[in-house]
Amino acid sequence: MWGNRTTILAAALGAASSRRPTNSTSKFDFFDTELTLNKRLRAAKARRSSIPWWEEQFSAATSVSITNRLILFMALFVFADPAVILECERFVAQPLDALATDDWESVCEVVSTLVEVQVDRTARAAQSHSPHESSLRMSYLLALKAPKTFGRSAFIKHFLHNGDQNQRYLDFRQSWSLRSAVEGALDWEIALETVKQTYAAGAEDTYFVLQYPNLRLPEDVAAKILANPTEYPAALWDVAQNVASSIARKTVRAVGSVARAEKWF
């Protein structure tokens, strides 16, 4: 019936996201089979700030199909602000953690594609009211939603020593180990070891250099990377090479000044 379910759901959520938002607190059954998916998603977006409404829908979700449950998860993380999502943690985390791996991947794929990254005061205010965020999956989706607010805390708490070989987690670990080291929140030795592990497992962060266009690595860090270039992503090796080139240029002396100093003529 659904064909490529993830693609269809992403398209439906994307269409609903593009409409001008409204607000509503009136009662509405998200799982009403008499309504089209588009109408249901538009109604969810209109109620994106209503925590009681989300709680009511998640309570009802235990008796509906897995597809409808996935749509509800996707709607929450795409439409709602981080502060609202955090308040929903008490009734969302457990069913989210209970999803089968394939279903979890579907949620991740849609949310990572459609989420509008939150970096404003709303996201930062949410952090000050943050619950425990005990769920790895909950923390991961919040990090996608508001990376500057939740990315590092999710990485340190759930992913720094996580040995899961899931490609999404490997990419996340590598990216945030580098970002945390650059920003002084993680020792470079730990960061480099994490990068080596994740790179060997297939992760390669191609956006790191773009995030820090003027990055200059510490000289000892650059030396470690250049000593074992095959163990690190090419983009990181390029940054290390730039450091080495800069050091080399500083040691170069003009031929004329050398000749005068050494009295060649």
Number of C-alpha atoms within 10 A of each C-alpha: 4 9 7 8 12 20 14 13 21 20 14 16 24 17 13 22 19 9 10 9 14 11 13 14 14 10 10 15 14 24 19 10 9 7 11 10 19 13 12 22 23 24 22 26 25 19 24 25 20 18 17 12 19 24 17 15 18 19 12 14 18 11 10 10 10 13 13 15 22 19 23 22 19 24 25 22 26 25 26 23 20 27 19 20 23 23 16 19 20 13 14 20 18 14 13 20 14 10 15 9 11 9 17 16 15 19 25 20 16 23 23 16 13 18 20 16 16 19 14 11 10 15 22 18 13 20 16 10 11 16 13 10 19 14 16 17 18 20 23 24 23 25 22 22 26 24 19 16 24 23 22 21 18 26 24 17 14 19 21 19 11 13 12 10 13 12 13 14 19 24 20 22 29 27 23 26 27 23 19 19 17 18 9 10 13 18 13 19 12 14 22 20 15 21 27 18 18 26 19 14 14 12 22 20 21 13 10 17 14 10 10 11 9 9 15 14 19 12 13 11 15 20 17 14 22 19 11 10 16 13 18 20 21 14 16 22 21 16 20 25 18 16 19 16 11 12 12 10 9 8 8 8 9 8 9 10 10 11 11 10 9 9 8 8 5
